[in-house]
Amino acid sequence: MDYTPCRREEEEEMLSRRGFLSVASVPIAVPAMAANWSKFRGPDSTGVPANEAGLPETWSATENVAWKAVIGGSGWSSPITWGERVFLTSAHAASMTATPEGGFYQGAVESPRPEDEHRWLAHCIELGSGKEMWQTELHRGVPKVGRHRKNSYASETCVTDGERLYGHVGDLGTWCVDYDGKLLWSKKWPPVRTRWAYGTASSPALHGGRLYITNDSEDQSYLVALDKVTGQEIWRVDREEPTTWSTPFIWESGERTEIITMGREKLRSYDLDGKVLWELSRLSSLAIPTPFSSGGLLYVTSGYMNSQERPIYAIRPGASGDITLPQGVTSNEYIAWSIPQGGPYHPSGLVYRGYYYTLFDRGFLTCHDAKTGEEVYGKQRVSRDSRNFTASPWAYNGKLFCLDEAGTTFVIQAGPEFKLLGANELGEMCMATPAVVDSGLLIRTYSTLYKIAS
């Protein structure tokens, strides 16, 4: 956009009233075409951008900050981008809410269900300036179910196809908004009981003309396909699963396209019509990390800290039937390698330059050969003091980036030798996984969206 000084002052005043404030003192040059980070962990769900040149490696709340936008309400949905647009969602309570507390909680720890009205909003922000382009109300009402005190009512990450934005809250609804902020369709979901009233977090997956959604709960679990243009239900298959929070992954292996879903009971692959192709048991008792593919293998993991099973699996294409490994066996025809007790609780795995990295919630990192599973190095402490990690790691420029819940990103040398290179502090709680674009890095804290640029 071309801002005159007068127009710019008027918009800054308007955005300030709405809860957004850009701190860039001068307009920042907008690249002709930015890479699209169109869903959780990027276009291929790996957390690794296609273009690594010029991306920032050091920052703070004031250093290398291109702009920051203060966002009202709360939400842990990750930012996504398409061209010069940044999208995310938030939930706004009529009364003030307490800042969530980080750390670990054992068992049934939920915040009281609020009794005041909430507003669920989709936000569109200009990538080059941090200015709000529009905000659209998706829903208004009193929440019918509770949430874990670390969760939010806007934790699911949106997905976009370059024409429409798709937002989702598992126990509330799914919405389609065009790029002008107009609501095109909505589909309501009934409130459901989740394990220990933790709430929902599984984001939608988009492929072709369909939106795929996993709704796993303590009531009735299912995988559903919606027409992305109309919101009409195309098919639905029931799942024998209790609550999960993992996002489904569309695996295009070269042999076929399949929908990969994590679960507490089974990892399942479905074809695009909802038929089970293969399945695998022996998983953790809670499923949160998102599957992804790299170098021809599918990587899946789950690792609830109190579970006997905390596996990592690297799976070859073409499987069928039940491919579960017997006790004590770590590979078979379709499982290239596995580690029975190597998986994390919240963060998804990361493959970068031939190595598979696991970031554990309590601040340890391990490294394995991505093709063979051979250990390169065992648990290395990322930080000297006790830190908690929920966001998934990402990588570029030969470095790994691990963002803790306190807002500090630890920079680690990629490769066979563990070496901590530095730490970048923002000083506010973070649980959303950042987005990487050609012109920088987008990090969402509890109150603020930062664009970091070199």
C-alpha positions in Angstrom: 0.0 0.0 0.0 1.1 3.6 -0.6 0.7 5.6 2.5 0.7 9.4 2.6 1.8 10.9 6.0 -1.7 12.1 6.8 -3.3 8.8 5.8 -0.6 6.9 7.8 -1.4 8.9 11.0 -5.1 8.3 10.5 -4.6 4.5 10.1 -2.2 4.3 13.1 -4.8 6.0 15.3 -7.5 3.6 14.0 -5.3 0.5 14.5 -4.3 1.6 18.0 -8.0 1.7 19.0 -8.5 -1.8 17.6 -5.6 -3.2 19.5 -2.9 -3.1 16.8 0.1 -0.8 16.8 3.0 -0.8 14.3 6.3 0.4 15.8 8.1 0.7 12.5 9.1 4.3 12.2 9.4 4.3 8.4 7.8 2.1 5.7 9.7 -1.1 5.1 10.4 -2.1 1.6 8.1 -4.9 0.5 9.5 -7.7 -1.6 8.0 -8.4 -4.9 7.0 -11.9 -3.9 7.3 -13.5 -0.5 7.3 -17.3 0.0 4.0 -18.5 1.2 3.9 -20.1 4.7 0.3 -21.3 4.1 -0.3 -23.6 7.1 1.2 -24.8 10.4 5.0 -25.3 9.9 5.0 -24.1 6.4 3.8 -25.4 2.9 5.3 -28.9 3.4 4.9 -29.0 7.3 8.6 -29.4 7.9 9.5 -26.1 9.5 12.2 -25.5 6.9 11.9 -22.8 4.3 12.7 -23.3 0.7 14.8 -20.1 0.6 17.2 -19.6 3.5 19.1 -16.6 2.3 19.1 -13.4 4.4 17.0 -14.7 7.2 17.6 -13.3 10.7 19.7 -15.2 13.3 19.8 -12.7 16.2 17.1 -10.5 17.6 15.5 -9.1 20.8 12.4 -7.1 21.6 14.1 -4.1 20.1 16.9 -5.4 17.8 16.1 -6.5 14.3 12.4 -5.8 14.8 10.9 -4.7 11.5 7.5 -4.1 13.2 5.3 -5.5 15.9 1.6 -5.6 16.1 -0.1 -5.7 19.5 -3.0 -8.2 19.3 -6.0 -8.0 21.7 -7.6 -11.1 23.2 -5.7 -14.4 23.4 -4.8 -17.2 21.0 -2.0 -19.6 20.2 -2.7 -20.1 16.5 0.5 -19.8 14.5 0.8 -17.0 11.9 0.5 -18.0 8.3 1.2 -16.0 5.2 0.3 -15.7 1.5 2.0 -13.0 -0.5 1.9 -9.8 1.5 -0.8 -11.0 3.9 -0.4 -12.5 7.4 -3.3 -14.3 9.0 -4.0 -15.5 12.5 -7.0 -15.8 14.9 -7.8 -14.6 18.4 -10.5 -14.9 21.0 -11.6 -11.8 22.9 -13.3 -12.1 26.3 -15.7 -9.3 27.5 -13.8 -9.2 30.8 -10.1 -9.3 31.5 -8.5 -12.8 31.5 -5.4 -13.9 33.4 -2.2 -14.5 31.4 -1.6 -18.2 31.1 1.1 -19.8 33.1 3.8 -22.0 31.4 5.3 -25.2 32.7 3.9 -28.7 33.1 0.7 -29.8 34.7 -0.1 -33.4 35.7 -3.6 -34.7 35.0 -6.9 -32.8 35.2 -5.9 -29.1 35.4 -8.5 -26.9 33.7 -9.4 -23.3 34.1 -13.1 -22.6 35.1 -15.3 -22.2 32.1 -15.8 -18.5 31.5 -19.3 -17.1 31.8 -18.8 -13.9 29.8 -19.3 -13.4 26.1 -16.3 -14.1 23.7 -15.6 -12.9 20.2 -13.6 -15.0 17.8 -11.7 -13.0 15.2 -9.7 -13.6 12.1 -7.0 -11.0 11.5 -5.2 -10.0 8.3 -2.0 -7.9 8.6 0.1 -6.5 5.9 3.5 -8.3 5.9 5.5 -5.3 4.9 4.2 -2.8 7.4 2.5 -4.6 10.3 -0.7 -2.6 9.5 -4.0 -4.4 10.1 -5.8 -4.8 6.7 -9.0 -6.1 8.2 -10.5 -8.2 11.0 -13.6 -10.4 10.7 -15.8 -11.7 13.5 -16.2 -15.4 13.1 -18.4 -16.1 16.1 -19.8 -14.4 19.2 -21.0 -16.2 22.4 -20.3 -17.7 25.8 -17.9 -20.7 25.6 -19.7 -23.9 26.2 -16.6 -25.9 27.3 -13.5 -25.2 29.3 -9.9 -25.1 28.4 -6.6 -26.1 30.0 -5.0 -23.0 31.5 -2.2 -23.0 28.9 -4.6 -23.6 26.0 -6.7 -20.9 24.4 -10.0 -20.6 22.5 -8.0 -19.9 19.3 -5.2 -22.4 19.2 -5.9 -24.0 15.8 -3.8 -22.6 13.0 -5.5 -21.4 9.8 -4.8 -22.6 6.3 -5.0 -20.7 3.0 -5.0 -21.5 -0.7 -4.2 -18.0 -1.9 -7.8 -17.1 -2.4 -9.6 -18.0 0.8 -8.7 -18.3 4.5 -10.0 -21.2 6.5 -10.2 -20.9 10.3 -11.2 -23.6 12.7 -12.0 -24.3 16.4 -12.6 -28.0 17.0 -15.5 -27.6 19.4 -17.1 -24.5 17.9 -16.9 -24.2 14.1 -15.1 -23.9 10.7 -15.1 -20.7 8.7 -14.2 -19.6 5.2 -13.2 -15.9 4.6 -12.2 -14.3 1.4 -9.1 -12.0 1.1 -11.3 -8.9 1.7 -12.4 -10.3 5.0 -15.9 -11.3 3.9 -17.3 -14.4 5.6 -18.2 -16.9 2.8 -19.5 -19.8 4.8 -19.4 -21.3 8.2 -20.0 -24.8 9.7 -20.8 -25.2 13.4 -19.4 -28.1 15.4 -21.1 -29.2 18.7 -19.3 -28.7 22.0 -17.5 -31.9 23.0 -15.8 -33.3 26.1 -12.0 -33.4 25.7 -9.7 -35.3 28.0 -9.5 -33.5 31.3 -11.3 -30.6 29.6 -8.0 -29.6 27.9 -9.9 -28.2 24.8 -9.0 -28.5 21.2 -6.0 -27.7 19.0 -5.9 -29.8 15.8 -5.7 -27.6 12.8 -7.3 -28.3 9.4 -5.5 -29.7 6.4 -6.2 -28.5 2.8 -5.7 -30.5 -0.4 -7.2 -30.0 -3.8 -10.8 -28.9 -3.3 -11.2 -30.3 0.1 -10.6 -29.4 3.7 -9.8 -32.3 6.0 -10.5 -32.0 9.8 -9.8 -34.4 12.6 -12.2 -34.0 15.5 -11.1 -36.5 18.3 -12.8 -36.2 21.7 -14.2 -38.2 24.6 -17.6 -38.2 22.9 -17.4 -39.1 19.2 -14.3 -38.9 17.1 -14.2 -38.7 13.4 -12.3 -37.5 10.3 -14.4 -35.3 7.9 -13.8 -33.9 4.4 -15.5 -30.6 3.5 -15.9 -28.9 0.1 -13.6 -25.9 0.4 -15.8 -23.7 -1.7 -19.2 -24.4 -0.1 -18.4 -26.0 3.3 -20.6 -28.9 2.5 -19.7 -32.3 4.1 -18.4 -34.7 1.5 -17.7 -37.7 3.8 -17.1 -38.5 7.4 -15.6 -41.6 9.0 -15.8 -42.5 12.7 -12.6 -43.1 14.6 -12.1 -45.3 17.6 -10.0 -42.7 19.3 -10.2 -40.6 22.4 -9.0 -36.9 22.4 -6.0 -36.0 20.3 -4.5 -32.6 19.3 -2.3 -33.6 16.3 -3.0 -31.9 12.9 -3.6 -34.3 10.0 -0.9 -34.4 7.3 -1.5 -34.9 3.6 1.3 -37.2 2.4 2.1 -37.1 -1.3 4.7 -39.8 -1.5 4.9 -40.2 -5.2 3.1 -43.5 -5.0 -0.2 -42.1 -3.8 -1.8 -39.3 -1.7 -3.0 -40.2 1.8 -4.2 -38.5 4.9 -2.0 -39.3 8.0 -3.7 -39.0 11.4 -2.1 -39.5 14.8 -4.0 -41.0 17.7 -3.7 -42.4 21.1 -4.8 -45.8 19.9 -3.5 -45.9 16.4 -1.6 -44.0 13.7 -3.8 -44.3 10.6 -3.5 -43.6 6.9 -6.7 -42.9 4.9 -7.1 -42.5 1.2 -8.9 -39.3 -0.1 -12.3 -41.0 0.2 -11.8 -41.9 3.9 -10.8 -45.6 3.5 -8.1 -46.9 5.9 -5.0 -47.9 4.0 -2.8 -48.9 6.9 -2.5 -48.5 10.6 0.1 -48.8 13.4 -0.3 -49.3 17.2 2.1 -48.8 20.1 1.8 -45.0 20.5 1.9 -42.6 23.4 -1.1 -42.1 25.6 -1.4 -38.5 24.3 -1.0 -37.4 20.7 0.1 -33.8 19.9 3.0 -33.5 17.4 2.2 -33.3 13.7 3.4 -35.8 11.1 5.5 -34.7 8.2 7.5 -36.1 5.3 11.1 -35.4 4.2 13.5 -37.3 1.9 10.9 -39.9 1.0 10.1 -40.9 4.5 7.1 -40.1 6.8 8.0 -39.1 10.3 5.6 -39.5 13.2 6.1 -39.2 16.9 4.3 -38.8 20.2 5.8 -38.8 23.7 3.6 -38.0 26.7 6.0 -37.9 29.5 4.1 -40.4 31.7 3.5 -42.9 28.9 5.4 -46.1 28.6 5.4 -45.7 24.8 7.1 -42.6 23.5 8.0 -43.6 19.9 9.5 -42.1 16.8 8.7 -43.8 13.5 10.2 -43.3 10.0 7.8 -44.9 7.5 8.3 -45.9 3.9 5.6 -45.3 1.2 3.3 -48.0 0.1 2.2 -49.6 3.3 -1.0 -51.6 3.8 -2.8 -53.3 6.6 -1.4 -53.4 10.2 2.3 -52.5 10.2 2.7 -52.5 14.0 6.1 -53.7 15.3 6.3 -56.6 17.7 7.8 -55.8 21.1 11.6 -55.4 20.8 11.6 -55.0 17.0 12.5 -51.5 15.5 11.9 -52.0 11.8 10.1 -54.0 9.2 9.2 -53.8 5.5 7.5 -50.4 5.8 9.1 -49.0 9.0 12.6 -47.9 8.1 13.5 -47.2 11.7 12.0 -46.5 15.1 12.9 -45.4 18.6 10.5 -46.8 21.2 11.2 -44.1 23.8 12.5 -41.1 21.9 9.5 -38.9 21.2 8.6 -35.4 22.6 5.3 -34.4 24.2 4.4 -31.1 22.4 7.0 -30.1 19.7 7.0 -31.8 16.3 10.2 -33.4 15.0 12.6 -31.7 12.6 14.6 -33.0 9.6 17.3 -30.7 8.4 20.3 -31.5 6.1 20.1 -35.2 6.7 19.6 -35.2 10.4 16.4 -35.8 12.5 16.2 -33.6 15.6 13.9 -34.1 18.6 13.3 -31.1 20.9 11.9 -32.3 24.3 9.5 -30.2 26.3 12.0 -29.9 29.2 14.7 -28.4 27.0 16.8 -31.3 25.7 17.8 -31.9 22.1 18.7 -35.2 20.4 20.0 -35.9 16.9 19.7 -39.0 14.7 20.6 -39.9 11.1 17.3 -39.2 9.3 17.6 -42.2 6.9 18.8 -44.9 9.4 17.8 -43.6 12.9 21.4 -44.1 14.1 22.1 -41.8 17.1 24.4 -38.9 16.3 24.2 -37.4 19.8 22.1 -38.1 22.8 20.2 -35.6 25.0 21.9 -32.2 25.1 20.6 -29.5 27.3 19.5 -26.5 25.2 19.5 -24.0 28.1 21.5 -24.0 31.4 18.4 -23.3 33.5 15.1 -25.2 33.5 13.0 -24.2 30.5 9.8 -25.5 29.0 9.2 -25.8 25.2 5.9 -26.1 23.4 6.5 -24.5 20.0 8.0 -26.7 17.3 11.6 -26.0 16.2 12.6 -24.7 12.8 15.8 -24.4 10.8 17.7 -22.3 8.2 21.2 -21.0 7.4 22.8 -24.1 9.0 21.1 -23.4 12.4 18.3 -24.8 14.5 15.9 -22.5 16.4 14.1 -23.6 19.5 11.6 -21.2 21.1 10.8 -21.7 24.8 7.6 -20.7 26.6 9.4 -17.6 28.2 10.0 -16.1 24.7 13.7 -17.0 24.3 14.8 -18.6 21.0 18.0 -20.7 21.4 20.2 -20.9 18.3 22.0 -24.2 17.8 24.5 -25.3 15.2 23.1 -27.9 12.8 25.0 -31.0 12.1 26.7 -33.9 14.0 28.1 -31.7 16.8 25.9 -30.0 19.3 26.9 -26.4 19.9 24.8 -23.6 21.4 25.4 -20.4 19.4 23.3 -17.9 21.2 19.9 -16.9 22.6 17.4 -14.3 21.4 15.0 -13.0 24.1 11.6 -11.4 23.6 10.6 -11.5 27.2 7.0 -12.7 26.9 5.3 -16.1 26.9 5.3 -18.0 23.6 3.6 -21.2 22.6 2.8 -20.6 18.9 5.2 -22.0 16.3 6.7 -19.1 14.2 6.3 -18.6 10.4 9.3 -18.1 8.1 9.0 -15.8 5.1 11.6 -14.5 2.5 11.7 -11.2 4.3 12.0 -12.4 7.9 10.5 -14.3 10.7 7.0 -14.0 12.3 6.9 -14.8 16.1 3.7 -14.6 18.1 3.9 -14.0 21.8 1.0 -13.8 24.2 0.2 -10.2 23.3 2.2 -9.3 20.2 3.1 -10.4 16.7 6.7 -9.6 15.8 8.3 -9.5 12.4 12.0 -10.1 12.8 14.3 -9.1 9.9 18.0 -8.8 9.4 
